[in-house]
């Protein structure tokens, strides 16, 4: 697929016609697939009937509504099959955030998570007594540290399959082994305190295996908007042993767990998108890895002082988190947009520590490097041609910023050396100022 037009179609209320024309004329190279993905043509085709002629409420008793209900339940079955579950174990939600809230709502006591989770997970953890386990300089958590953080009253461990900023993939199977060992110990000592393992797989779906049995989890969150499906649709898979509690009350839909008229078109589109992503996962992963490595190679060759974050081996195929020490990433993002490249940033790019990326703080990046970070996430819109073009434009933009600042390559290299020293200290476990590791509330 080629570059994505930024905005097309009819006028939008509140947006000037000149702005729309300007957007329509620009073809962007999109490198922010971790933030959002466009719905695939198959998904749009699958959804269309349920937004028009098959508009019926699936809870109504007449024949056309029954047909819609059947389509909805088939979507649930297809979603379950894609992740290795059963239809009765899947709750369809309005996105990953609701799914995560539903998962955390199943427990009432202590929870364990990591310092680099998505804010939706961290916000839920803060509603309970909690421990946040630190990670190494590559963003990977040690399963032994998770095991040590589990207390007698711990009821939930929540670890994302892969980090949304730096792309590091977590050792979920090993973490599952630690959780099961504690569960067995409790059983043998007569403890009735439940212990579940939840995984937010939103970033990993379509790039790595998220089969529930392979991961060894009890609860799994997934998000349609990350797999070329509709936004505001997600799921929570829960094993039969988990007792879920309602988060949205009303008409009793979804087994009474989240009331509200079912989003049939969204569910059908999600099922189509997830099936498509799972079927093409291995080929797409190989393609994205090659493109990502090419992009990384060109950028690090042009700027040897650049700092690449994330695990070298255990990293999502489409993720490249790179910092250009001393550069203001916020300026760089806008500069790249002006030349048609859309990227994300791994930091808030502000002097205030409270707004800096908690992920980059957790892996020990110093402010000058953290605030100079870009998150380049590749996907179906990425091609050899536009990645070559993007690499050239990014190099040009970074050089322009260094020139504007009057900053020498040597100064940037010294900043990078400081980052490497911090990373080495982190690997040795000698980061005394780390306020994320082992945090307990």
C-alpha positions, 0 to 999 in steps of 0.5 A, spaced: 500 500 500 502 507 498 502 513 502 496 515 506 492 521 504 491 525 510 484 527 509 479 526 504 471 526 502 466 531 504 467 537 508 467 536 516 464 541 520 468 546 524 474 545 519 475 550 514 475 548 506 482 551 505 485 546 511 481 540 508 484 542 501 491 542 504 490 536 507 487 532 501 493 535 497 498 532 501 500 524 501 503 522 508 508 517 509 505 514 515 510 511 521 505 511 527 501 504 526 502 503 533 497 509 535 492 507 529 491 503 523 486 504 517 481 499 517 482 494 511 478 494 505 475 487 507 473 490 514 470 495 511 466 491 506 464 486 512 461 492 516 457 495 511 451 491 511 450 492 519 450 500 518 445 500 513 440 494 511 442 490 517 441 495 522 436 491 527 437 491 534 440 484 535 436 483 542 429 484 538 425 478 537 423 478 529 427 475 524 431 480 521 434 482 528 435 474 529 439 474 523 443 480 526 444 477 532 447 470 529 452 475 525 454 478 532 455 471 535 459 468 529 463 474 530 464 472 537 466 465 535 471 468 530 474 472 535 475 467 540 478 462 535 483 467 533 486 467 540 485 460 541 479 461 546 472 459 546 466 464 544 463 463 551 469 466 554 469 472 550 466 479 552 466 484 546 468 491 549 468 498 547 476 498 546 482 496 550 481 501 556 474 498 557 477 491 557 483 492 562 478 495 567 473 489 566 479 485 568 482 489 574 475 489 576 475 482 577 479 482 583 479 486 590 486 486 593 493 487 591 496 487 584 502 486 580 504 490 574 510 493 571 513 500 571 512 501 563 505 498 562 500 503 558 497 508 562 490 504 562 493 499 566 497 503 570 491 507 572 487 501 574 493 498 578 492 505 582 485 503 584 488 497 588 494 496 593 499 495 587 507 493 586 510 496 579 516 491 578 522 495 574 525 493 567 532 493 565 535 498 560 532 494 554 525 494 557 524 487 559 522 485 566 525 479 569 520 473 571 523 472 577 522 479 579 515 478 578 515 472 582 518 476 588 513 481 588 507 477 589 504 477 596 500 472 599 494 477 598 496 478 590 490 477 586 492 479 579 499 480 575 498 484 569 504 484 564 503 487 556 505 482 551 509 488 548 511 495 550 507 500 546 513 505 546 519 501 545 516 495 542 520 490 547 516 483 547 515 480 554 517 473 557 509 472 558 510 464 558 516 464 564 511 469 567 505 465 567 510 459 570 511 463 576 504 465 577 502 458 576 507 456 581 504 461 586 497 458 585 500 451 586 503 453 593 496 456 595 492 450 593 497 446 597 497 450 603 489 451 603 489 458 601 483 460 597 486 467 594 485 467 587 491 469 582 490 471 575 495 473 570 492 478 565 495 480 558 494 487 554 496 484 547 493 490 544 500 492 541 502 485 539 496 482 535 498 481 528 505 481 529 507 476 534 503 470 537 497 472 542 494 465 543 492 464 550 494 457 551 501 459 548 502 465 553 499 461 559 494 467 561 488 467 564 485 474 561 487 477 555 485 484 552 485 486 544 484 492 541 481 492 534 484 499 532 491 496 532 489 491 527 486 494 521 479 494 524 474 499 527 476 504 533 472 503 539 472 496 539 476 491 543 475 484 547 476 481 554 478 473 554 477 470 560 478 463 562 472 460 566 476 460 573 475 468 573 469 471 576 468 477 572 464 483 575 460 488 571 463 495 569 457 498 566 450 496 568 443 497 564 440 492 559 444 486 561 448 485 554 454 481 554 452 476 560 450 483 564 458 485 564 457 491 560 450 493 558 448 497 552 446 495 545 451 491 541 456 494 536 454 489 531 458 492 525 464 493 530 464 486 532 464 483 525 469 488 523 474 486 529 473 479 527 475 480 520 481 484 522 483 479 527 482 473 522 486 477 517 492 479 522 493 472 524 493 469 517 498 474 515 502 475 521 508 471 519 509 474 512 508 481 515 512 480 521 518 478 516 516 484 511 516 489 517 522 486 520 526 487 514 523 494 513 525 496 520 532 494 520 533 498 513 530 504 516 534 503 523 541 502 519 540 508 515 539 512 521 544 510 525 549 510 519 547 517 518 548 519 526 552 514 530 550 518 536 543 516 535 540 511 541 536 505 539 531 503 545 528 496 546 530 489 546 535 487 540 532 480 539 525 481 543 522 487 539 516 488 535 517 487 528 515 494 526 517 498 532 523 503 532 524 507 537 530 512 536 533 518 540 537 523 537 541 526 543 539 534 544 534 534 539 527 537 541 523 531 538 517 535 538 520 540 533 522 534 529 515 531 529 512 538 526 518 539 521 517 532 519 510 533 518 511 539 514 515 534 509 510 529 509 512 524 514 508 522 520 511 520 526 510 519 534 514 521 539 516 517 545 516 522 550 512 528 552 518 533 550 517 538 555 522 540 561 517 538 566 519 531 569 512 529 570 510 529 563 516 525 560 515 518 558 514 514 564 517 508 559 523 512 558 524 514 565 523 506 567 529 504 562 534 509 565 534 514 559 537 521 561 532 527 559 536 529 554 536 523 550 528 521 552 526 528 550 529 527 543 526 520 541 521 518 536 517 512 535 517 510 528 512 504 527 511 501 521 505 497 518 501 495 512 502 502 509 510 501 509 513 500 503 520 499 500 519 506 497 516 510 502 521 507 507 527 509 503 524 516 502 522 517 510 529 515 511 532 521 507 527 526 510 528 524 517 536 524 516 535 531 513 530 534 518 535 531 524 541 535 520 537 541 520 536 541 527 543 540 529 545 545 524 540 550 527 542 549 534 549 550 532 551 543 536 557 539 534 557 531 533 561 531 538 557 534 543 551 529 541 556 523 541 557 525 549 550 525 550 549 519 547 555 516 551 551 518 558 545 515 555 549 508 554 553 509 561 546 509 564 543 503 560 550 499 563 548 501 570 541 499 569 543 492 566 547 491 572 542 493 577 545 499 580 540 505 578 539 507 585 534 513 583 529 509 579 523 510 582 519 505 578 522 499 580 519 495 586 514 501 587 509 499 592 502 502 594 
